[in-house]
Amino acid sequence: MAHSKPEDDAAHILLVDDDSRIRVLLSSYLKENGYRVTEAASADEAGRKLNGLDFDLMILDVMMPGESGFDFAKRLRGQRDIPIVLLTALSDANDRINGLEIGADDYITKPFEPRELVLRVSNIFKRLQSDPAAADQPSHVTFGPFRFDLDRLELHRDDERIRLTDRERQLLKLFAEQPRQTVSRYDLNGDGNALGERTADVQINRLRRKIEPDPADPSYLQTVRGIGYRLMTD
């Protein structure tokens, strides 16, 4: 059966497995079924890919050298909300429950047929599309003369597009998805240590210089003392 090449707007999947043979097999099968795929051989490499690109779903092997899939998924849940499918050779029910408890959306035990994985991935996307909460999510937010598009991650002031770094786009996305609500420093950087908090403050100050009439007295991106920040949308 012939399959078309993935379109540029096809769902983008991050495939993380230290076994190159499995990556090649699954990547080929997913692409044949219309998905875009980026590969990573470890949690560390996956983290770097996540910092530079946006993904719609992650397929994550549990047993890898270095940081395990369990630990990486748990850490990731404190940073972003991305559907996760865990792959493992572990068949113990406690391992499956552990994976689901840390926020995985599905769990497949090796060995499995690639077709089964594709079907499970497809079902996750169908659930997301039919989720009433997702349907209620606005496509953009406005604050003063600014408009931030949540689909394109673009910021405009009237008709002018404001240039943003990848990190600034991600920050605005976090705020725009929770308008007028406080987002903690921990959620902004996924790390509760002091260095991480100072880094978040620096990034917020840079963003303020692009959107605030007076960055020293912000109107839109306000500080919630001792906790974090909030975006005061219209």
N, CA, C and O of each residue as an XYZ file, in Angstrom:
936
protein
N       0.850     -1.190      0.000
C       0.000      0.000      0.000
C       0.883      1.236      0.000
O       1.781      1.344      0.835
N       0.653      2.170     -0.911
C       1.473      3.376     -1.028
C       1.000      4.425     -0.042
O      -0.200      4.588      0.182
N       1.937      5.124      0.536
C       1.619      6.188      1.487
C       2.241      7.474      0.973
O       3.305      7.466      0.355
N       1.549      8.591      1.243
C       2.063      9.887      0.800
C       3.124     10.388      1.759
O       3.181      9.989      2.923
N       3.956     11.265      1.245
C       4.991     11.881      2.069
C       4.331     12.788      3.101
O       3.353     13.462      2.777
N       4.841     12.827      4.345
C       4.239     13.699      5.365
C       4.203     15.149      4.910
O       5.171     15.658      4.346
N       3.066     15.815      5.164
C       2.926     17.233      4.836
C       3.647     18.074      5.884
O       3.940     17.604      6.984
N       3.931     19.336      5.521
C       4.638     20.220      6.438
C       3.846     20.482      7.713
O       4.428     20.764      8.760
N       2.500     20.388      7.627
C       1.675     20.635      8.808
C       1.246     19.339      9.494
O       0.388     19.354     10.377
N       1.850     18.210      9.085
C       1.530     16.933      9.730
C       2.029     16.941     11.169
O       2.962     17.667     11.512
N       1.394     16.123     12.005
C       1.806     16.027     13.404
C       3.281     15.625     13.484
O       3.737     14.739     12.761
N       4.016     16.293     14.377
C       5.454     16.085     14.510
C       5.730     15.263     15.767
O       5.357     15.667     16.868
N       6.371     14.131     15.609
C       6.615     13.200     16.708
C       8.108     13.138     17.029
O       8.944     13.053     16.129
N       8.429     13.182     18.320
C       9.799     12.980     18.779
C       9.934     11.535     19.236
O       9.264     11.115     20.179
N      10.796     10.776     18.574
C      10.997      9.355     18.865
C      12.321      9.187     19.617
O      13.389      9.493     19.087
N      12.235      8.692     20.867
C      13.418      8.600     21.722
C      13.668      7.139     22.097
O      12.884      6.533     22.828
N      14.772      6.579     21.587
C      15.126      5.183     21.880
C      16.621      5.021     21.612
O      17.122      5.497     20.594
N      17.331      4.356     22.513
C      18.777      4.190     22.325
C      19.117      3.098     21.314
O      20.273      2.983     20.906
N      18.133      2.292     20.900
C      18.351      1.235     19.919
C      18.109      1.803     18.519
O      16.970      2.090     18.151
N      19.180      1.965     17.744
C      19.061      2.592     16.423
C      18.185      1.772     15.481
O      17.504      2.335     14.624
N      18.197      0.452     15.629
C      17.373     -0.384     14.753
C      15.885     -0.101     14.980
O      15.109     -0.014     14.028
N      15.502      0.039     16.235
C      14.103      0.331     16.538
C      13.732      1.724     16.040
O      12.638      1.929     15.512
N      14.649      2.685     16.210
C      14.359      4.047     15.736
C      14.126      4.060     14.226
O      13.175      4.677     13.744
N      14.994      3.380     13.489
C      14.861      3.357     12.029
C      13.535      2.708     11.620
O      12.829      3.220     10.752
N      13.207      1.584     12.248
C      11.976      0.862     11.918
C      10.738      1.702     12.215
O       9.870      1.869     11.359
N      10.665      2.232     13.443
C       9.478      2.987     13.828
C       9.377      4.313     13.088
O       8.287      4.737     12.704
N      10.519      4.963     12.890
C      10.511      6.239     12.173
C       9.986      6.042     10.753
O       9.166      6.828     10.278
N      10.454      5.003     10.079
C      10.005      4.718      8.713
C       8.506      4.440      8.683
O       7.796      4.933      7.807
N       8.028      3.653      9.638
C       6.618      3.282      9.655
C       5.742      4.498      9.956
O       4.691      4.674      9.338
N       6.167      5.331     10.894
C       5.388      6.522     11.226
C       5.333      7.490     10.042
O       4.285      8.067      9.752
N       6.461      7.660      9.366
C       6.489      8.555      8.196
C       5.588      8.035      7.088
O       4.904      8.810      6.420
N       5.588      6.710      6.893
C       4.725      6.120      5.875
C       3.247      6.358      6.180
O       2.404      6.347      5.283
N       2.952      6.571      7.454
C       1.571      6.813      7.857
C       1.260      8.303      8.051
O       0.268      8.667      8.683
N       2.123      9.149      7.496
C       1.789     10.567      7.411
C       2.320     11.464      8.493
O       1.972     12.645      8.520
N       3.166     10.955      9.407
C       3.700     11.769     10.487
C       5.112     12.268     10.156
O       5.870     11.610      9.443
N       5.439     13.437     10.689
C       6.836     13.888     10.676
C       7.519     13.335     11.921
O       6.914     13.275     12.991
N       8.775     12.934     11.783
C       9.476     12.283     12.900
C      10.874     12.868     13.060
O      11.613     13.033     12.090
N      11.217     13.176     14.308
C      12.580     13.540     14.684
C      13.062     12.509     15.697
O      12.323     12.141     16.609
N      14.300     12.043     15.540
C      14.819     10.978     16.397
C      15.795     11.516     17.443
O      16.470     12.523     17.229
N      15.851     10.819     18.578
C      16.838     11.098     19.618
C      17.238      9.773     20.243
O      16.410      8.872     20.380
N      18.528      9.650     20.630
C      19.044      8.388     21.158
C      19.108      8.359     22.680
O      19.464      7.334     23.261
N      18.772      9.465     23.333
C      18.847      9.524     24.795
C      17.943     10.637     25.298
O      17.474     11.477     24.529
N      17.707     10.625     26.613
C      16.908     11.689     27.220
C      17.606     13.034     27.068
O      16.955     14.056     26.850
N      18.927     13.032     27.184
C      19.678     14.280     27.053
C      19.503     14.875     25.651
O      19.267     16.075     25.507
N      19.619     14.039     24.631
C      19.443     14.525     23.263
C      18.001     14.967     23.035
O      17.755     15.966     22.360
N      17.051     14.225     23.596
C      15.642     14.600     23.452
C      15.367     15.963     24.080
O      14.605     16.763     23.537
N      15.996     16.222     25.236
C      15.814     17.512     25.891
C      16.289     18.657     25.017
O      15.647     19.706     24.957
N      17.413     18.460     24.337
C      17.930     19.498     23.441
C      16.994     19.714     22.258
O      16.789     20.851     21.833
N      16.426     18.640     21.723
C      15.487     18.771     20.604
C      14.231     19.505     21.048
O      13.694     20.327     20.305
N      13.764     19.212     22.248
C      12.554     19.860     22.753
C      12.762     21.347     22.971
O      11.823     22.132     22.838
N      13.980     21.741     23.303
C      14.268     23.167     23.503
C      14.284     23.935     22.192
O      14.101     25.152     22.181
N      14.504     23.227     21.082
C      14.617     23.925     19.808
C      13.425     23.768     18.884
O      13.267     24.543     17.941
N      12.575     22.763     19.144
C      11.455     22.488     18.247
C      10.185     22.221     19.045
O      10.234     21.892     20.230
N       9.058     22.368     18.375
C       7.770     22.035     18.972
C       7.327     20.671     18.458
O       7.397     20.399     17.259
N       6.877     19.825     19.358
C       6.417     18.488     18.972
C       4.981     18.290     19.451
O       4.546     18.879     20.441
N       4.256     17.437     18.712
C       2.867     17.150     19.052
C       2.740     15.922     19.933
O       1.717     15.734     20.592
N       3.775     15.077     19.953
C       3.735     13.843     20.755
C       5.151     13.287     20.859
O       5.979     13.504     19.975
N       5.420     12.568     21.947
C       6.729     11.933     22.130
C       6.550     10.445     22.389
O       5.721     10.044     23.206
N       7.335      9.623     21.686
C       7.407      8.189     21.928
C       8.732      7.946     22.650
O       9.796      8.244     22.108
N       8.675      7.413     23.858
C       9.830      7.412     24.755
C      10.123      6.022     25.301
O       9.278      5.410     25.954
N      11.326      5.531     25.029
C      11.762      4.251     25.582
C      12.075      4.422     27.068
O      12.642      5.435     27.478
N      11.703      3.426     27.867
C      11.914      3.516     29.314
C      13.349      3.174     29.701
O      13.973      3.900     30.475
N      13.874      2.072     29.167
C      15.189      1.583     29.573
C      16.268      2.136     28.635
O      16.524      1.576     27.570
N      16.894      3.243     29.048
C      17.965      3.849     28.256
C      19.149      4.157     29.161
O      18.966      4.396     30.354
N      20.369      4.156     28.607
C      21.533      4.591     29.393
C      21.354      6.037     29.831
O      20.701      6.820     29.142
N      21.926      6.389     30.964
C      21.752      7.747     31.476
C      20.392      7.888     32.136
O      19.953      6.986     32.849
N      19.728      8.998     31.910
C      18.417      9.233     32.518
C      17.382      8.300     31.896
O      17.272      8.217     30.673
N      16.632      7.607     32.730
C      15.639      6.660     32.223
C      14.437      7.403     31.642
O      14.228      8.588     31.904
N      13.658      6.676     30.848
C      12.445      7.269     30.299
C      11.469      7.675     31.377
O      10.804      8.703     31.254
N      11.370      6.876     32.447
C      10.498      7.222     33.568
C      10.897      8.572     34.164
O      10.059      9.457     34.339
N      12.189      8.719     34.473
C      12.657      9.947     35.103
C      12.519     11.150     34.169
O      12.159     12.244     34.603
N      12.805     10.938     32.890
C      12.697     12.036     31.926
C      11.247     12.476     31.765
O      10.960     13.672     31.722
N      10.330     11.509     31.674
C       8.913     11.842     31.537
C       8.408     12.601     32.767
O       7.646     13.560     32.647
N       8.843     12.158     33.949
C       8.428     12.825     35.179
C       8.942     14.257     35.217
O       8.209     15.172     35.593
N      10.196     14.455     34.830
C      10.779     15.803     34.817
C      10.106     16.681     33.763
O       9.879     17.871     33.981
N       9.794     16.081     32.631
C       9.190     16.832     31.531
C       7.803     17.330     31.897
O       7.387     18.402     31.457
N       7.087     16.556     32.697
C       5.731     16.942     33.065
C       5.707     18.251     33.861
O       4.685     18.935     33.903
N       6.840     18.600     34.495
C       6.904     19.873     35.202
C       7.197     21.048     34.291
O       7.206     22.195     34.738
N       7.439     20.771     33.006
C       7.823     21.823     32.074
C       6.798     22.070     30.982
O       6.559     23.217     30.604
N       6.190     21.008     30.472
C       5.272     21.189     29.353
C       4.278     20.038     29.289
O       4.464     18.991     29.909
N       3.220     20.263     28.524
C       2.162     19.265     28.403
C       2.218     18.680     26.998
O       1.609     19.217     26.073
N       2.941     17.592     26.839
C       3.060     16.917     25.551
C       2.636     15.473     25.744
O       3.080     14.842     26.704
N       1.790     14.916     24.871
C       1.402     13.511     25.008
C       2.635     12.610     24.923
O       3.514     12.818     24.086
N       2.684     11.602     25.805
C       3.839     10.697     25.863
C       3.361      9.251     25.772
O       2.464      8.831     26.503
N       3.980      8.495     24.856
C       3.764      7.054     24.773
C       5.065      6.380     25.212
O       6.113      6.596     24.602
N       5.000      5.567     26.262
C       6.183      4.883     26.776
C       6.347      3.520     26.112
O       5.377      2.787     25.921
N       7.595      3.193     25.763
C       7.950      1.882     25.226
C       8.853      1.182     26.234
O       9.793      1.783     26.753
N       8.568     -0.092     26.513
C       9.409     -0.787     27.482
C       9.360     -2.285     27.297
O       8.390     -2.839     26.780
N      10.427     -2.928     27.731
C      10.456     -4.386     27.758
C       9.921     -4.901     29.089
O       9.780     -6.110     29.277
N       9.627     -3.995     30.008
C       9.115     -4.381     31.324
C       7.623     -4.709     31.221
O       6.833     -3.905     30.726
N       7.256     -5.887     31.691
C       5.850     -6.298     31.591
C       5.128     -6.261     32.928
O       3.930     -6.535     32.994
N       5.848     -5.923     33.997
C       5.245     -5.894     35.323
C       4.167     -4.811     35.386
O       4.360     -3.695     34.904
N       3.028     -5.163     35.990
C       1.908     -4.219     36.068
C       2.290     -2.958     36.832
O       1.800     -1.872     36.520
N       3.171     -3.092     37.842
C       3.572     -1.927     38.617
C       4.337     -0.921     37.760
O       4.217      0.289     37.958
N       5.127     -1.427     36.802
C       5.853     -0.524     35.914
C       4.876      0.240     35.021
O       5.051      1.434     34.779
N       3.858     -0.449     34.539
C       2.856      0.213     33.695
C       2.118      1.281     34.493
O       1.902      2.395     34.014
N       1.733      0.924     35.721
C       1.025      1.896     36.561
C       1.921      3.086     36.864
O       1.461      4.228     36.860
N       3.201      2.826     37.126
C       4.156      3.900     37.398
C       4.229      4.859     36.213
O       4.235      6.078     36.388
N       4.285      4.296     35.005
C       4.342      5.133     33.816
C       3.121      6.006     33.656
O       3.235      7.181     33.305
N       1.952      5.444     33.910
C       0.725      6.224     33.774
C       0.599      7.259     34.891
O       0.074      8.351     34.672
N       1.078      6.919     36.079
C       0.990      7.856     37.203
C       1.850      9.095     36.996
O       1.505     10.172     37.484
N       2.958      8.961     36.284
C       3.821     10.123     36.083
C       3.369     10.960     34.890
O       3.998     11.962     34.550
N       2.269     10.541     34.255
C       1.689     11.401     33.228
C       1.766     10.882     31.813
O       1.426     11.612     30.882
N       2.206      9.628     31.608
C       2.226      9.075     30.253
C       0.799      8.861     29.767
O      -0.088      8.524     30.551
N       0.582      9.059     28.469
C      -0.752      8.891     27.894
C      -1.024      7.448     27.476
O      -2.177      7.022     27.407
N       0.032      6.709     27.202
C      -0.130      5.301     26.840
C       1.181      4.575     27.099
O       2.212      5.201     27.344
N       1.130      3.234     27.043
C       2.250      2.400     27.466
C       2.227      1.123     26.634
O       1.234      0.396     26.647
N       3.313      0.841     25.909
C       3.362     -0.349     25.060
C       4.549     -1.212     25.462
O       5.666     -0.716     25.607
N       4.304     -2.498     25.641
C       5.356     -3.428     26.042
C       5.983     -4.073     24.812
O       5.285     -4.568     23.928
N       7.323     -4.058     24.773
C       8.043     -4.718     23.684
C       8.037     -6.228     23.902
O       8.029     -6.677     25.048
N       8.041     -7.029     22.822
C       7.958     -6.604     21.418
C       6.521     -6.275     21.027
O       5.577     -6.781     21.634
N       6.357     -5.434     20.021
C       5.029     -5.067     19.542
C       5.110     -4.837     18.035
O       6.191     -4.651     17.478
N       3.962     -4.852     17.397
C       3.897     -4.566     15.968
C       3.866     -3.060     15.752
O       3.118     -2.366     16.440
N       4.658     -2.530     14.815
C       4.620     -1.092     14.548
C       3.212     -0.584     14.277
O       2.881      0.548     14.629
N       2.393     -1.404     13.661
C       1.012     -0.985     13.369
C       0.259     -0.669     14.660
O      -0.557      0.252     14.696
N       0.533     -1.436     15.724
C      -0.136     -1.179     17.005
C       0.253      0.194     17.538
O      -0.593      0.927     18.050
N       1.526      0.540     17.419
C       1.983      1.847     17.882
C       1.295      2.964     17.098
O       0.839      3.946     17.683
N       1.223      2.812     15.785
C       0.587      3.838     14.953
C      -0.880      4.015     15.341
O      -1.381      5.138     15.392
N      -1.560      2.915     15.611
C      -2.967      2.994     16.002
C      -3.127      3.715     17.345
O      -4.052      4.507     17.527
N      -2.231      3.435     18.265
C      -2.318      4.096     19.579
C      -2.025      5.583     19.457
O      -2.682      6.406     20.095
N      -1.033      5.929     18.634
C      -0.722      7.343     18.402
C      -1.925      8.042     17.775
O      -2.298      9.141     18.186
N      -2.526      7.395     16.778
C      -3.692      7.961     16.111
C      -4.843      8.183     17.090
O      -5.540      9.195     17.019
N      -5.036      7.238     17.996
C      -6.117      7.365     18.981
C      -5.877      8.533     19.930
O      -6.820      9.221     20.320
N      -4.616      8.760     20.302
C      -4.309      9.900     21.177
C      -4.652     11.207     20.482
O      -5.252     12.092     21.092
N      -4.282     11.342     19.219
C      -4.584     12.572     18.482
C      -6.094     12.755     18.323
O      -6.592     13.880     18.377
N      -6.820     11.657     18.127
C      -8.278     11.755     18.016
C      -8.886     12.240     19.325
O      -9.808     13.056     19.319
N      -8.374     11.739     20.446
C      -8.878     12.178     21.751
C      -8.603     13.665     21.966
O      -9.457     14.394     22.471
N      -7.421     14.104     21.585
C      -7.075     15.516     21.757
C      -7.972     16.411     20.920
O      -8.376     17.482     21.373
N      -8.289     15.983     19.698
C      -9.126     16.786     18.817
C     -10.563     16.853     19.296
O     -11.272     17.824     19.033
N     -10.992     15.801     20.010
C     -12.376     15.770     20.494
C     -12.511     16.272     21.921
O     -13.613     16.307     22.470
N     -11.381     16.667     22.530
C     -11.381     17.153     23.910
C     -12.071     18.512     23.975
O     -11.591     19.461     23.353
N     -13.200     18.643     24.719
C     -13.892     19.925     24.799
C     -12.996     21.045     25.292
O     -13.109     22.181     24.831
N     -12.092     20.729     26.238
C     -11.205     21.768     26.761
C     -10.295     22.295     25.668
O     -10.028     23.495     25.601
N      -9.809     21.386     24.793
C      -8.959     21.815     23.695
C      -9.731     22.650     22.705
O      -9.195     23.595     22.126
N     -11.021     22.295     22.502
C     -11.846     23.045     21.559
C     -12.100     24.455     22.059
O     -12.248     25.384     21.266
N     -12.152     24.615     23.390
C     -12.413     25.928     23.968
C     -11.168     26.804     24.018
O     -11.265     27.995     24.314
N     -10.012     26.237     23.734
C      -8.772     27.008     23.791
C      -8.782     28.064     22.700
O      -8.926     27.718     21.528
N      -8.633     29.347     23.041
C      -8.644     30.392     22.006
C      -7.441     30.276     21.096
O      -6.395     29.757     21.488
N      -7.601     30.770     19.864
C      -6.512     30.711     18.899
C      -5.530     31.856     19.096
O      -4.416     31.816     18.573
N      -5.933     32.877     19.848
C      -5.038     34.008     20.092
C      -5.473     34.740     21.350
O      -6.592     34.566     21.833
N      -4.565     35.568     21.875
C      -4.892     36.470     22.979
C      -4.423     37.867     22.591
O      -3.508     38.026     21.784
N      -5.055     38.860     23.169
C      -4.653     40.244     22.918
C      -4.374     40.939     24.242
O      -5.002     40.651     25.260
N      -3.423     41.853     24.203
C      -3.130     42.701     25.361
C      -2.608     44.027     24.815
O      -1.566     44.086     24.162
N      -3.366     45.093     25.103
C      -3.026     46.394     24.532
C      -3.019     46.311     23.021
O      -3.959     45.775     22.433
N      -1.970     46.834     22.366
C      -1.897     46.784     20.900
C      -1.355     45.461     20.368
O      -1.169     45.309     19.161
N      -1.100     44.500     21.260
C      -0.457     43.253     20.859
C      -1.473     42.121     20.672
O      -2.512     42.067     21.330
N      -1.132     41.232     19.758
C      -1.920     40.020     19.506
C      -0.945     38.859     19.371
O      -0.028     38.896     18.550
N      -1.154     37.824     20.189
C      -0.276     36.640     20.132
C      -1.074     35.462     19.608
O      -2.078     35.071     20.202
N      -0.626     34.891     18.489
C      -1.282     33.759     17.842
C      -0.757     32.465     18.464
O       0.435     32.172     18.371
N      -1.635     31.697     19.092
C      -1.232     30.469     19.785
C      -0.931     29.325     18.830
O      -0.228     28.384     19.199
N      -1.450     29.390     17.612
C      -1.162     28.337     16.639
C       0.177     28.569     15.956
O       0.975     27.642     15.815
N       0.423     29.798     15.536
C       1.656     30.123     14.834
C       2.777     30.593     15.770
O       3.936     30.690     15.366
N       2.410     30.884     17.032
C       3.364     31.417     18.005
C       4.011     32.698     17.469
O       5.229     32.866     17.520
N       3.163     33.596     16.955
C       3.623     34.865     16.405
C       3.014     36.016     17.198
O       1.851     35.967     17.600
N       3.819     37.046     17.414
C       3.376     38.235     18.127
C       3.341     39.418     17.154
O       4.306     39.676     16.435
N       2.220     40.123     17.146
C       2.074     41.308     16.303
C       1.672     42.506     17.158
O       0.875     42.391     18.089
N       2.240     43.647     16.818
C       1.785     44.924     17.370
C       1.100     45.655     16.226
O       1.757     46.142     15.306
N      -0.229     45.728     16.289
C      -1.027     46.209     15.163
C      -0.683     45.342     13.946
O      -0.932     44.137     13.981
N      -0.124     45.909     12.876
C       0.204     45.116     11.687
C       1.672     44.703     11.634
O       2.095     44.045     10.683
N       2.442     45.078     12.633
C       3.872     44.782     12.635
C       4.151     43.498     13.415
O       3.691     43.341     14.546
N       4.903     42.584     12.809
C       5.300     41.361     13.502
C       6.525     41.636     14.352
O       7.514     42.187     13.870
N       6.456     41.249     15.623
C       7.554     41.441     16.563
C       8.432     40.195     16.563
O       7.942     39.082     16.752
N       9.720     40.386     16.352
C      10.633     39.246     16.330
C      10.831     38.695     17.735
O      11.131     39.435     18.672
N      10.658     37.384     17.867
C      10.833     36.707     19.150
C      11.853     35.586     19.008
O      11.967     34.967     17.950
N      12.585     35.332     20.072
C      13.435     34.149     20.114
C      12.542     32.938     20.389
O      11.386     33.092     20.784
N      13.079     31.736     20.180
C      12.309     30.522     20.455
C      11.863     30.481     21.909
O      10.735     30.093     22.212
N      12.758     30.886     22.806
C      12.427     30.853     24.224
C      11.333     31.859     24.552
O      10.461     31.573     25.372
N      11.364     33.036     23.923
C      10.327     34.049     24.169
C       8.976     33.571     23.658
O       7.945     33.837     24.276
N       8.978     32.865     22.530
C       7.721     32.310     22.023
C       7.135     31.297     23.007
O       5.929     31.285     23.254
N       8.005     30.444     23.568
C       7.529     29.442     24.518
C       6.998     30.092     25.794
O       5.992     29.649     26.349
N       7.669     31.132     26.251
C       7.194     31.838     27.440
C       5.827     32.455     27.193
O       4.920     32.308     28.012
N       5.673     33.144     26.064
C       4.382     33.763     25.765
C       3.286     32.706     25.618
O       2.142     32.933     26.011
N       3.636     31.567     25.057
C       2.661     30.482     24.925
C       2.178     30.024     26.300
O       0.980     29.830     26.504
N       3.106     29.850     27.241
C       2.732     29.453     28.596
C       1.776     30.463     29.232
O       0.779     30.086     29.848
N       2.090     31.734     29.076
C       1.244     32.770     29.659
C      -0.112     32.852     28.955
O      -1.148     32.992     29.605
N      -0.096     32.763     27.615
C      -1.321     32.914     26.838
C      -2.290     31.762     27.076
O      -3.504     31.940     26.979
N      -1.755     30.577     27.390
C      -2.619     29.433     27.670
C      -3.265     29.535     29.048
O      -4.219     28.818     29.349
N      -2.733     30.440     29.890
C      -3.295     30.654     31.230
C      -3.472     32.159     31.453
O      -2.861     32.721     32.362
N      -4.301     32.816     30.634
C      -4.404     34.274     30.698
C      -4.842     34.773     32.069
O      -5.776     34.253     32.679
N      -4.127     35.810     32.533
C      -4.429     36.482     33.810
C      -4.219     35.567     35.019
O      -4.612     35.916     36.132
N      -3.603     34.400     34.811
C      -3.291     33.488     35.910
C      -1.790     33.491     36.171
O      -0.985     33.705     35.265
N      -1.435     33.250     37.417
C      -0.023     33.259     37.791
C       0.670     31.988     37.324
O       0.194     30.880     37.572
N       1.803     32.163     36.643
C       2.654     31.043     36.223
C       3.917     31.103     37.078
O       4.623     32.112     37.070
N       4.202     30.049     37.803
C       5.328     30.062     38.736
C       6.661     30.037     38.008
O       6.743     29.615     36.855
N       7.698     30.490     38.686
C       9.044     30.403     38.124
C       9.428     28.951     37.850
O      10.120     28.653     36.877
N       8.974     28.062     38.716
C       9.282     26.633     38.524
C       8.723     26.149     37.193
O       9.405     25.437     36.455
N       7.464     26.537     36.875
C       6.856     26.119     35.618
C       7.519     26.780     34.420
O       7.542     26.215     33.327
N       8.055     27.971     34.625
C       8.691     28.687     33.518
C      10.012     28.056     33.095
O      10.377     28.088     31.920
N      10.730     27.480     34.071
C      12.032     26.924     33.705
C      12.172     25.442     34.036
O      13.190     24.830     33.711
N      11.150     24.852     34.686
C      11.207     23.434     34.993
C      12.275     23.066     35.990
O      12.686     21.909     36.069
N      12.733     24.056     36.763
C      13.828     23.809     37.699
C      13.654     24.755     38.877
O      13.595     25.971     38.695
N      13.573     24.212     40.065
C      13.338     25.052     41.229
C      14.573     25.687     41.827
O      14.467     26.375     42.841
N      15.751     25.483     41.236
C      16.934     26.026     41.888
C      17.087     27.517     41.620
O      16.440     28.076     40.734
N      17.952     28.146     42.402
C      18.091     29.602     42.342
C      18.616     30.067     40.994
O      18.187     31.097     40.474
N      19.552     29.300     40.427
C      20.094     29.686     39.129
C      18.999     29.695     38.082
O      18.934     30.606     37.257
N      18.126     28.676     38.108
C      17.022     28.613     37.158
C      16.066     29.781     37.320
O      15.579     30.328     36.331
N      15.794     30.166     38.557
C      14.896     31.283     38.809
C      15.498     32.581     38.281
O      14.785     33.391     37.691
N      16.789     32.792     38.482
C      17.427     34.013     37.981
C      17.393     34.038     36.452
O      17.218     35.095     35.846
N      17.563     32.861     35.831
C      17.503     32.795     34.377
C      16.117     33.181     33.883
O      15.993     33.915     32.902
N      15.076     32.699     34.545
C      13.708     33.053     34.168
C      13.493     34.554     34.294
O      12.864     35.161     33.427
N      14.004     35.160     35.357
C      13.854     36.605     35.544
C      14.513     37.388     34.414
O      13.958     38.374     33.931
N      15.686     36.951     33.998
C      16.397     37.618     32.900
C      15.586     37.517     31.610
O      15.464     38.496     30.873
N      15.032     36.338     31.338
C      14.246     36.144     30.122
C      12.968     36.979     30.137
O      12.558     37.519     29.110
N      12.353     37.078     31.290
C      11.150     37.903     31.413
C      11.485     39.367     31.159
O      10.739     40.066     30.473
N      12.597     39.833     31.707
C      12.997     41.230     31.504
C      13.248     41.529     30.033
O      12.898     42.606     29.549
N      13.852     40.582     29.317
C      14.086     40.775     27.885
C      12.771     40.845     27.124
O      12.610     41.663     26.219
N      11.836     39.984     27.497
C      10.532     39.984     26.841
C       9.779     41.272     27.124
O       9.108     41.814     26.245
N       9.890     41.760     28.349
C       9.216     43.015     28.701
C       9.696     44.182     27.845
O       8.917     45.072     27.503
N      10.982     44.171     27.503
C      11.510     45.268     26.690
C      10.875     45.305     25.302
O      10.942     46.319     24.608
N      10.261     44.197     24.907
C       9.618     44.146     23.592
C       8.129     44.480     23.638
O       7.535     44.826     22.617
N       7.526     44.374     24.826
C       6.065     44.543     24.866
C       5.592     45.629     25.825
O       4.433     46.037     25.756
N       6.446     46.104     26.706
C       6.002     47.055     27.716
C       6.375     48.497     27.332
O       7.505     48.753     26.917
N       5.428     49.436     27.470
C       5.771     50.854     27.283
C       6.847     51.291     28.272
O       7.741     52.065     27.931
N       6.750     50.781     29.513
C       7.741     51.063     30.545
C       8.107     49.742     31.224
O       7.411     49.314     32.145
N       9.191     49.087     30.785
C       9.556     47.775     31.344
C       9.758     47.799     32.857
O       9.590     46.773     33.515
N      10.117     48.957     33.419
C      10.322     49.053     34.864
C       8.995     49.081     35.617
O       8.953     48.809     36.817
N       7.910     49.410     34.914
C       6.573     49.438     35.522
C       5.616     48.711     34.587
O       4.788     49.347     33.934
N       5.719     47.385     34.514
C       5.001     46.615     33.498
C       3.482     46.642     33.663
O       2.954     46.559     34.772
N       2.800     46.762     32.526
C       1.335     46.750     32.517
C       0.780     45.386     32.135
O      -0.277     44.979     32.617
N       1.501     44.683     31.263
C       0.983     43.421     30.730
C       1.592     42.197     31.415
O       0.866     41.324     31.891
N       2.907     42.134     31.464
C       3.599     40.982     32.059
C       3.994     41.346     33.491
O       5.082     41.860     33.750
N       3.073     41.060     34.406
C       3.212     41.537     35.778
C       3.882     40.505     36.679
O       3.742     39.297     36.486
N       4.609     41.015     37.662
C       5.244     40.161     38.669
C       4.259     39.836     39.782
O       3.564     40.719     40.284
N       4.203     38.577     40.162
C       3.466     38.162     41.352
C       4.531     37.819     42.383
O       5.139     36.750     42.330
N       4.748     38.722     43.307
C       5.898     38.657     44.191
C       6.006     37.315     44.916
O       5.051     36.832     45.523
N       7.208     36.731     44.829
C       7.496     35.488     45.526
C       6.985     34.240     44.821
O       7.241     33.126     45.277
N       6.253     34.414     43.699
C       5.675     33.244     43.025
C       6.117     33.158     41.567
O       6.735     32.176     41.155
N       5.794     34.198     40.787
C       6.097     34.135     39.362
C       5.566     35.344     38.629
O       5.773     36.481     39.054
N       4.875     35.095     37.515
C       4.395     36.181     36.660
C       3.020     35.830     36.096
O       2.594     34.675     36.128
N       2.323     36.869     35.569
C       1.058     36.635     34.876
C       0.931     37.621     33.727
O       1.442     38.739     33.795
N       0.243     37.196     32.667
C       0.012     38.030     31.507
C      -1.405     38.587     31.579
O      -2.380     37.836     31.554
N      -1.508     39.908     31.668
C      -2.817     40.568     31.790
C      -3.389     40.807     30.404
O      -3.172     41.855     29.797
N      -4.126     39.811     29.914
C      -4.758     39.895     28.605
C      -6.021     40.725     28.676
O      -6.547     40.984     29.759
N      -6.511     41.144     27.505
C      -7.752     41.928     27.446
C      -8.951     41.063     27.804
O     -10.083     41.547     27.809
